[in-house]
Amino acid sequence: MNGAKIYEQARAAYAQGNPQEALLLFQRAAAAGHTHALCWMARIYFRGGGIQQNCRMAELLLQQAAAAGDPAARRLLRYMSWKRRQKR
């Protein structure tokens, strides 16, 4: 199965309230070359809904997606950086 189809299954699982299954499917989609799946994995880790929150993992995944050219990852990294500066 190609990355786009797995990605769509992952989005459906997330929409149905199953973040654990979505995370596994997003991992498979990312392994198949779907870089935006990394952004969704980061969102799940950042929000922590249904799994243990891990902001560092979210940032690492976004960095990987941004390096692959995903514009959404770049925006989210800028937002995280801005939020970090606001806390100081």
Phi, psi and omega in degrees: 000140183277166185300324182294320179291319178295320178302314180296321176297320179295317178299319179295318179297320179294317180296331179275004176084028179240079184293331179295312178295319179300317180299316178297318180291321176298323177298317178296318179296319179296319178296332179273005174101007180270098187292330181292339175298328177297322178297317180292322176298318179299318179299318180296314179294321181294317181283326179072012180287110178090346175224169179289129180296137180212089183295327179294318177297320178301315180296318179298318179295320178294322177298320178295316180293319179296320178296332178275359175098013181282116182293328178295322179296319178298317179297316181294324176295319177298319179297315179298320179295317178298315179298322180296319179293328180292331182285341182283000000 
